[in-house]
Amino acid sequence: MRSLVVYESMFGNTKAVAEAVAFGLGGDVELAEVGTAPTDIPPDVGLVVIGGPTHAFGMSRASTRRSAAETGRGPVESGRIGIREWLAEVSALSTTAVATFDTRIDTPRIPGSAARAATRRLRRMGLAVIVVPESFYVLGVSGPLKDGERARAVAWGAHLASLVRPVFETVNPLEQVR
């Protein structure tokens, strides 16, 4: 089974979480920034993990990405499109399992979640969301990640793999006879 991890990242924090999730998934994993991610999901991809930063209580918009870029807190990686726009263009097989995550400011806790918004969109698309959305925390608008979040992301990726891999592993029936 192949996995695809698609991320949107402004200041590198969501990218760091996506890399950690991909590491935890193990196996054949493609990591793709949302602007270069495929919109036609190949049939051999059994799991798509989608992550982005929480902006204005949900998924980013062109205006919130522009605002992030104007803060001058560092280079913006995903300025062209975000997960909202990617989801509007993506076509996936109905058998593809999906999971979402976001990055959010730890303190003060602000309501809303990019991952929850993406999950609602994915369910409307008829896709199989396999876990509740996960949030990873940053210290301030531009980060860094809160201590322990990378390790938590690796563990979450391993958890996703444990949920999906058994479904896609096939056993040769002749092997059972021997």
Backbone as CSV, one residue per row, in Angstrom:
resi,resn,N_x,N_y,N_z,CA_x,CA_y,CA_z,C_x,C_y,C_z
1,MET,0.829,-1.185,0.000,0.000,0.000,0.000,0.870,1.245,0.000
2,ARG,0.497,2.188,-0.825,1.179,3.474,-0.828,0.359,4.480,-0.058
3,SER,1.067,5.450,0.504,0.416,6.552,1.212,0.867,7.859,0.589
4,LEU,-0.005,8.840,0.656,0.286,10.189,0.185,0.004,11.146,1.326
5,VAL,0.999,11.961,1.679,0.828,12.984,2.712,0.910,14.330,2.009
6,VAL,-0.184,15.072,2.027,-0.268,16.386,1.387,-0.329,17.427,2.489
7,TYR,0.516,18.441,2.387,0.528,19.466,3.429,0.573,20.864,2.837
8,GLU,0.016,21.778,3.604,0.128,23.219,3.338,0.876,23.789,4.538
9,SER,1.884,24.618,4.281,2.674,25.144,5.393,3.089,26.573,5.106
10,MET,2.896,27.419,6.078,3.306,28.810,5.931,4.761,29.000,6.378
11,PHE,5.060,28.622,7.612,6.373,28.903,8.198,7.179,27.643,8.495
12,GLY,6.752,26.493,7.955,7.505,25.257,8.103,7.033,24.335,9.209
13,ASN,6.141,24.785,10.074,5.688,23.932,11.173,4.803,22.783,10.690
14,THR,3.868,23.067,9.814,3.003,22.015,9.293,3.815,21.052,8.433
15,LYS,4.789,21.561,7.716,5.672,20.688,6.938,6.422,19.737,7.870
16,ALA,6.921,20.242,8.992,7.648,19.398,9.944,6.738,18.299,10.491
17,VAL,5.485,18.626,10.764,4.540,17.611,11.242,4.277,16.594,10.133
18,ALA,4.080,17.068,8.896,3.835,16.160,7.767,5.008,15.197,7.576
19,GLU,6.227,15.703,7.693,7.405,14.840,7.576,7.420,13.784,8.674
20,ALA,7.059,14.189,9.883,7.035,13.247,11.009,5.931,12.201,10.820
21,VAL,4.773,12.614,10.345,3.679,11.674,10.078,4.123,10.679,9.004
22,ALA,4.737,11.180,7.937,5.223,10.305,6.859,6.233,9.290,7.396
23,PHE,7.114,9.727,8.259,8.092,8.826,8.876,7.370,7.746,9.682
24,GLY,6.373,8.142,10.448,5.609,7.188,11.248,4.826,6.196,10.403
25,LEU,4.350,6.635,9.245,3.619,5.737,8.352,4.519,4.616,7.846
26,GLY,5.783,4.973,7.562,6.717,3.990,7.030,6.273,3.500,5.662
27,GLY,7.025,2.594,5.103,6.665,2.020,3.805,6.801,3.016,2.675
28,ASP,5.976,2.844,1.673,6.007,3.656,0.456,5.142,4.897,0.659
29,VAL,5.781,6.016,1.009,5.068,7.254,1.318,5.575,8.371,0.416
30,GLU,4.648,9.088,-0.198,4.989,10.290,-0.963,4.569,11.496,-0.135
31,LEU,5.472,12.427,0.044,5.214,13.666,0.769,5.131,14.777,-0.266
32,ALA,4.027,15.544,-0.273,3.849,16.555,-1.305,3.300,17.852,-0.729
33,GLU,3.974,18.947,-1.041,3.452,20.279,-0.720,2.211,20.465,-1.586
34,VAL,1.184,21.068,-1.035,-0.124,21.138,-1.677,-0.068,21.721,-3.096
35,GLY,0.820,22.649,-3.365,0.909,23.240,-4.694,1.454,22.299,-5.754
36,THR,2.112,21.225,-5.327,2.666,20.245,-6.264,2.018,18.872,-6.108
37,ALA,1.051,18.754,-5.220,0.405,17.461,-4.967,-0.482,17.060,-6.138
38,PRO,-0.520,15.768,-6.427,-1.377,15.320,-7.529,-2.851,15.512,-7.184
39,THR,-3.641,15.885,-8.177,-5.081,16.003,-7.954,-5.810,14.737,-8.402
40,ASP,-5.137,13.900,-9.177,-5.668,12.580,-9.523,-4.926,11.573,-8.660
41,ILE,-5.606,11.019,-7.689,-4.979,10.091,-6.762,-4.846,8.734,-7.449
42,PRO,-3.621,8.217,-7.573,-3.428,6.908,-8.221,-4.169,5.804,-7.455
43,PRO,-4.628,4.787,-8.169,-5.413,3.730,-7.523,-4.635,2.906,-6.494
44,ASP,-3.307,2.918,-6.552,-2.541,2.140,-5.574,-2.289,2.902,-4.277
45,VAL,-2.793,4.132,-4.180,-2.677,4.894,-2.938,-3.862,4.504,-2.052
46,GLY,-3.547,3.896,-0.916,-4.592,3.437,-0.014,-4.921,4.405,1.094
47,LEU,-4.010,5.369,1.338,-4.218,6.337,2.412,-3.721,7.703,1.964
48,VAL,-4.552,8.712,2.162,-4.161,10.101,1.926,-4.301,10.830,3.257
49,VAL,-3.205,11.457,3.690,-3.200,12.254,4.913,-3.038,13.707,4.486
50,ILE,-3.914,14.575,4.979,-3.939,15.974,4.556,-3.781,16.864,5.778
51,GLY,-2.832,17.811,5.698,-2.608,18.701,6.825,-2.402,20.137,6.401
52,GLY,-2.837,21.040,7.267,-2.655,22.458,6.992,-2.764,23.267,8.267
53,PRO,-2.326,24.507,8.213,-2.431,25.375,9.381,-3.862,25.888,9.553
54,THR,-4.250,26.109,10.790,-5.565,26.697,11.053,-5.434,28.210,10.918
55,HIS,-6.241,28.774,10.023,-6.293,30.224,9.788,-7.729,30.668,9.976
56,ALA,-7.943,31.689,10.745,-9.281,32.269,10.894,-10.333,31.192,11.146
57,PHE,-10.051,30.301,12.099,-10.979,29.268,12.569,-11.186,28.110,11.600
58,GLY,-10.400,27.980,10.541,-10.579,26.878,9.600,-9.426,26.783,8.625
59,MET,-9.724,26.246,7.437,-8.706,26.139,6.390,-8.335,27.533,5.891
60,SER,-7.104,27.661,5.433,-6.647,28.961,4.941,-7.409,29.367,3.684
61,ARG,-7.384,30.657,3.425,-7.922,31.240,2.194,-6.802,32.070,1.582
62,ALA,-6.996,32.490,0.377,-5.983,33.323,-0.279,-5.662,34.543,0.586
63,SER,-6.669,35.156,1.180,-6.446,36.361,1.983,-5.660,36.052,3.259
64,THR,-5.911,34.913,3.896,-5.172,34.598,5.127,-3.743,34.184,4.814
65,ARG,-3.536,33.539,3.662,-2.153,33.203,3.254,-1.383,34.476,2.919
66,ARG,-2.048,35.411,2.266,-1.415,36.688,1.946,-1.056,37.430,3.230
67,SER,-1.957,37.417,4.185,-1.707,38.059,5.469,-0.519,37.417,6.183
68,ALA,-0.435,36.092,6.143,0.705,35.393,6.763,2.009,35.790,6.089
69,ALA,1.991,35.888,4.772,3.199,36.267,4.037,3.633,37.681,4.379
70,GLU,2.666,38.553,4.643,2.976,39.952,4.939,3.506,40.168,6.348
71,THR,3.398,39.155,7.212,3.904,39.316,8.580,5.414,39.428,8.612
72,GLY,6.059,38.878,7.573,7.508,38.956,7.516,8.204,38.065,8.527
73,ARG,7.512,37.046,9.017,8.087,36.163,10.034,8.878,35.020,9.423
74,GLY,9.089,35.047,8.167,9.854,34.000,7.505,9.289,33.725,6.135
75,PRO,9.997,32.931,5.351,9.501,32.610,4.009,8.247,31.750,4.097
76,VAL,7.301,32.024,3.232,6.052,31.275,3.184,6.191,30.209,2.113
77,GLU,5.968,28.960,2.502,6.123,27.863,1.549,4.900,27.674,0.665
78,SER,3.697,27.691,1.241,2.465,27.401,0.496,1.671,28.678,0.279
79,GLY,2.146,29.536,-0.570,1.455,30.794,-0.796,0.466,30.766,-1.937
80,ARG,0.683,29.854,-2.890,-0.133,29.848,-4.100,-1.521,29.259,-3.865
81,ILE,-1.576,28.022,-3.362,-2.866,27.409,-3.045,-2.758,26.734,-1.683
82,GLY,-3.919,26.449,-1.109,-3.966,25.746,0.163,-4.769,24.469,0.029
83,ILE,-4.981,23.804,1.164,-5.720,22.541,1.107,-7.172,22.756,0.676
84,ARG,-7.737,23.909,0.970,-9.107,24.211,0.529,-9.204,24.123,-0.997
85,GLU,-8.294,24.782,-1.692,-8.311,24.786,-3.158,-7.958,23.406,-3.730
86,TRP,-7.011,22.732,-3.081,-6.614,21.401,-3.539,-7.793,20.436,-3.442
87,LEU,-8.506,20.474,-2.316,-9.657,19.584,-2.139,-10.744,19.849,-3.180
88,ALA,-10.857,21.081,-3.634,-11.855,21.409,-4.655,-11.508,20.777,-6.007
89,GLU,-10.226,20.451,-6.210,-9.773,19.901,-7.486,-9.493,18.406,-7.463
90,VAL,-9.318,17.835,-6.284,-8.859,16.450,-6.177,-9.959,15.458,-6.544
91,SER,-9.536,14.382,-7.187,-10.444,13.261,-7.438,-9.790,12.042,-6.812
92,ALA,-10.525,11.386,-5.963,-9.987,10.219,-5.272,-10.951,9.054,-5.421
93,LEU,-10.410,7.889,-5.333,-11.252,6.705,-5.372,-12.038,6.602,-4.075
94,SER,-13.228,6.106,-4.161,-14.052,6.003,-2.959,-13.467,5.034,-1.945
95,THR,-12.520,4.192,-2.371,-11.904,3.234,-1.451,-10.670,3.818,-0.760
96,THR,-10.297,5.039,-1.088,-9.132,5.661,-0.463,-9.479,6.099,0.951
97,ALA,-8.676,5.665,1.921,-8.857,6.097,3.303,-8.194,7.459,3.458
98,VAL,-8.761,8.319,4.282,-8.195,9.648,4.491,-8.141,9.985,5.977
99,ALA,-7.188,10.860,6.302,-7.044,11.389,7.662,-6.568,12.830,7.526
100,THR,-6.916,13.656,8.503,-6.524,15.063,8.453,-5.863,15.491,9.759
101,PHE,-4.985,16.475,9.617,-4.384,17.102,10.791,-4.209,18.583,10.517
102,ASP,-4.018,19.337,11.578,-3.703,20.749,11.426,-2.665,21.153,12.453
103,THR,-2.143,22.341,12.270,-1.302,22.983,13.277,-2.073,24.190,13.768
104,ARG,-1.947,24.438,15.073,-2.693,25.519,15.704,-1.846,26.131,16.802
105,ILE,-2.179,27.356,17.142,-1.508,28.031,18.254,-1.931,27.357,19.549
106,ASP,-0.954,27.080,20.411,-1.241,26.401,21.674,-1.923,27.328,22.676
107,THR,-1.413,28.537,22.815,-1.960,29.460,23.801,-2.059,30.842,23.182
108,PRO,-3.135,31.521,23.233,-4.418,31.073,23.761,-5.078,30.110,22.784
109,ARG,-5.846,29.162,23.304,-6.565,28.215,22.454,-7.676,28.973,21.746
110,ILE,-7.609,28.944,20.444,-8.593,29.637,19.622,-9.502,28.576,19.004
111,PRO,-10.801,28.814,18.957,-11.701,27.813,18.378,-11.465,27.649,16.878
112,GLY,-11.970,26.569,16.353,-11.846,26.297,14.925,-10.672,25.384,14.648
113,SER,-10.747,24.711,13.496,-9.720,23.748,13.133,-9.730,23.524,11.635
114,ALA,-8.581,23.675,11.007,-8.462,23.375,9.579,-8.735,21.896,9.330
115,ALA,-8.277,21.038,10.236,-8.459,19.592,10.063,-9.940,19.210,10.133
116,ARG,-10.676,19.786,11.055,-12.108,19.474,11.142,-12.850,19.959,9.893
117,ALA,-12.483,21.144,9.408,-13.119,21.666,8.188,-12.795,20.776,6.988
118,ALA,-11.558,20.327,6.882,-11.166,19.448,5.780,-11.891,18.109,5.888
119,THR,-12.035,17.596,7.097,-12.740,16.329,7.299,-14.193,16.440,6.851
120,ARG,-14.853,17.537,7.191,-16.241,17.731,6.731,-16.312,17.716,5.203
121,ARG,-15.373,18.383,4.570,-15.346,18.421,3.101,-15.122,17.023,2.535
122,LEU,-14.196,16.273,3.119,-13.902,14.916,2.641,-15.098,13.987,2.796
123,ARG,-15.806,14.114,3.891,-17.007,13.279,4.093,-18.077,13.613,3.055
124,ARG,-18.224,14.901,2.732,-19.180,15.293,1.683,-18.779,14.711,0.330
125,MET,-17.464,14.503,0.138,-16.963,13.901,-1.101,-17.180,12.387,-1.116
126,GLY,-17.614,11.828,0.008,-17.875,10.399,0.083,-16.663,9.555,0.423
127,LEU,-15.625,10.180,0.954,-14.406,9.431,1.278,-14.456,8.884,2.701
128,ALA,-13.697,7.835,2.922,-13.669,7.150,4.213,-12.659,7.817,5.139
129,VAL,-13.141,8.651,6.043,-12.288,9.290,7.043,-12.108,8.274,8.169
130,ILE,-10.852,7.879,8.442,-10.614,6.743,9.333,-10.374,7.117,10.797
131,VAL,-10.086,8.381,11.079,-9.868,8.825,12.460,-10.401,10.244,12.616
132,VAL,-10.593,10.644,13.867,-10.983,12.028,14.111,-9.803,12.923,13.743
133,PRO,-10.066,14.164,13.334,-8.974,15.086,12.990,-8.027,15.275,14.174
134,GLU,-6.761,15.457,13.865,-5.726,15.624,14.900,-5.123,17.024,14.793
135,SER,-4.875,17.643,15.929,-4.217,18.953,15.965,-2.850,18.826,16.615
136,PHE,-1.884,19.536,16.050,-0.536,19.632,16.601,-0.294,21.109,16.893
137,TYR,0.428,21.390,17.969,0.472,22.757,18.483,1.802,23.457,18.256
138,VAL,1.676,24.746,17.931,2.835,25.622,17.745,2.802,26.704,18.826
139,LEU,3.970,27.242,19.112,4.092,28.319,20.097,4.140,29.632,19.343
140,GLY,3.021,30.280,19.173,2.962,31.537,18.436,2.655,31.314,16.968
141,VAL,2.351,32.384,16.279,1.908,32.322,14.886,2.918,31.629,13.981
142,SER,4.192,31.945,14.121,5.190,31.366,13.227,5.952,30.204,13.852
143,GLY,5.527,29.761,15.021,6.170,28.603,15.641,7.209,29.018,16.646
144,PRO,7.969,28.074,17.077,8.174,26.705,16.604,7.108,25.768,17.138
145,LEU,7.234,24.478,16.736,6.344,23.469,17.282,6.554,23.352,18.783
146,LYS,5.493,23.083,19.496,5.560,22.834,20.928,6.401,21.567,21.159
147,ASP,7.150,21.525,22.239,7.967,20.352,22.570,7.117,19.091,22.551
148,GLY,7.648,18.060,21.936,6.983,16.767,21.896,6.044,16.560,20.726
149,GLU,5.754,17.606,19.953,4.780,17.466,18.863,5.312,16.621,17.707
150,ARG,6.602,16.710,17.412,7.155,15.853,16.340,7.013,14.386,16.712
151,ALA,7.383,14.048,17.923,7.276,12.654,18.370,5.811,12.202,18.354
152,ARG,4.907,13.071,18.750,3.486,12.744,18.720,3.007,12.519,17.289
153,ALA,3.541,13.294,16.344,3.176,13.138,14.931,3.691,11.811,14.373
154,VAL,4.898,11.414,14.758,5.424,10.108,14.327,4.516,9.001,14.854
155,ALA,4.144,9.087,16.120,3.273,8.070,16.727,1.904,8.051,16.046
156,TRP,1.368,9.227,15.705,0.078,9.287,15.022,0.173,8.638,13.648
157,GLY,1.273,8.899,12.929,1.483,8.259,11.631,1.535,6.746,11.762
158,ALA,2.234,6.239,12.771,2.302,4.793,13.000,0.910,4.237,13.318
159,HIS,0.128,5.006,14.080,-1.243,4.587,14.395,-2.076,4.494,13.117
160,LEU,-1.967,5.483,12.241,-2.699,5.443,10.972,-2.310,4.211,10.171
161,ALA,-1.013,3.936,10.109,-0.535,2.764,9.368,-1.126,1.481,9.951
162,SER,-1.210,1.408,11.260,-1.755,0.193,11.894,-3.240,0.012,11.585
163,LEU,-3.940,1.100,11.328,-5.354,1.010,10.993,-5.585,0.604,9.541
164,VAL,-4.709,1.070,8.660,-4.947,0.909,7.232,-4.217,-0.281,6.627
165,ARG,-2.996,-0.524,7.026,-2.207,-1.579,6.377,-2.874,-2.946,6.408
166,PRO,-3.447,-3.391,7.533,-4.063,-4.724,7.520,-5.163,-4.870,6.468
167,VAL,-5.863,-3.788,6.175,-6.927,-3.829,5.179,-6.353,-4.061,3.792
168,PHE,-5.170,-3.524,3.518,-4.594,-3.590,2.186,-3.604,-4.739,2.003
169,GLU,-3.218,-5.393,3.086,-2.321,-6.536,2.956,-3.144,-7.730,2.499
170,THR,-2.655,-8.402,1.498,-3.361,-9.580,1.007,-2.497,-10.804,1.243
171,VAL,-3.138,-11.886,1.528,-2.446,-13.139,1.734,-2.808,-14.060,0.584
172,ASN,-1.821,-14.686,0.003,-2.049,-15.647,-1.079,-2.786,-16.840,-0.480
173,PRO,-3.992,-17.161,-0.974,-4.753,-18.260,-0.390,-4.005,-19.601,-0.473
174,LEU,-3.146,-19.769,-1.478,-2.376,-21.002,-1.587,-1.396,-21.155,-0.440
175,GLU,-0.925,-20.031,0.103,-0.004,-20.067,1.232,-0.694,-20.628,2.465
176,GLN,-1.992,-20.390,2.600,-2.736,-20.887,3.757,-2.925,-22.394,3.704
177,VAL,-2.940,-22.970,2.502,-3.147,-24.394,2.338,-1.890,-25.170,2.716
178,ARG,-0.729,-24.623,2.473,0.533,-25.329,2.706,0.800,-25.581,4.141
